[in-house]
Amino acid sequence: MFPGFSARRTEFTPRRIEDSPAFEPDLHGAYEDWLLPRIPAFGFSRMVPEGRIAGHPLAALLLLTDTREALPDGETDRLSAAARIAPGHPAIEMLLADRERRGGEPAAAFRRLLALAERAPYWAPLWPRLFQLAEQLRERVPAALLTGEAMVTLSGEPQVLLRGAAALLREYRATEALAAIAIAAEFLPPEATGARAEAHLLRSSALLMLRDRRRALAEAEAAHALDPENPRVAAALERARTAAEDHAGKGRA
């Protein structure tokens, strides 16, 4: 016998989808309802009685991803039809915002994405677009939207998360900004020297708000070492030095 081999016969038990922790009867049933009429030659029958494809959010997403899907009666626009089937779905809201932006309505797109950020901060694709529109329109992304869920979601987009940290600092939320910077810095690639300098710069600003002048100066110096030609970094270093010297002078007095 081979090590680990058992001569005892074990009975095969088919895997049951219902036993999966990810099983969602309504979603799986809707998918079955859509799929089985398309493959009649296999002779499969339904295993999940719940869920129908008509009016299901899955139908909206299928409309958008498969142009062979027939539009519902009376519909002529695929995206508008999907939005009526699944109003507020994050993927569809993103596409609607893109349409508004391309159609010369960036302010409407910005408002749509702000509302989406309130409802679905975990929807990672919205954040880069939201900050891009904010910069284009010279608007600010409210710091209140940058929840813990949003920060964790943006761990895969560290440079966008740094924009979020800047938004938090504009509203004097230094402690939350430091948390965002820490997450971003952990995921920044070593070669992203400009972004790493920005992380040190923002951390210096946050520490100055918290009156930790010694560490603020060290962060500003680190930013300057990475990006010495950047005038923003030079200005931040000067502020941090002045603050540290003023504090030291008061201490001696």
C-alpha positions, 0 to 999 in steps of 0.5 A: 500500500502507498502511504496515505492510501486507504483500502476502504471504499468510500461512497461518492457524494455528488456536490450539491450547490445548495450546500455552498455558503455562496448559494443564492436561490434567487440568483441561481434560479434566474440564471437557470431560467435564462440558460436552460431554454438556450441549450435544449439539446442537453435535456437539463431540467431546473434544479433551483425552483426559485428565481425568474430572469424576467425583471431580475437584475441579472437580465439587465447585466446580460442586456449590457454584456451580450448584444444578442440579447433581445431588448424588452418590448418597446425599448430601443436603448440598451443602457436605458432598458437595463437601468429600468430593470435594475435601477441604481445598480452600481455597474449601470450607474457607472455607465450612465455617468459615463454617458452623461460625461461624454454627452457634455454633462460632467456635473450630472455625472459627478452628482450621480457618482456622489450618490453612488458613493453614499450607497455603495462605497465598496464599488471600487471602479467609481472612485477613480472616476469620481476624483477625475470628475471632481478635478475637472469640475473643481469640486470637492469629494466630501470627506464623509464619503470616505468611510472605512469600507471605501478605504479598504476598497481603495487599497488596490488603487493607492494613488486614488486613496491618496486623493481621498486622504487629501480630501480628509485633510481639507476637512481637518480629519487628520486621524482618518487621513493618516489611516488612508495614507498608511493603507495607500503607502503599503500598496504603492509600488517602489518605483512610484516615487512621485506618489510616495513623495505625496504620501510623505507630504500628506502625512506631514500635513496631517501630523502638523494638524495634530501638532506632532511637529518633529515627525511632520518635519521628518515626513517633509524631509522624506518627501523632499528626498524623493521629489526635490524639484516639486515646489509643493514639497519644498513649500511643505518642508519650509512650513514643517521647519518653521513649525518645528523651529518655532516650537523649539524656540518656545520650549527654550523660552 
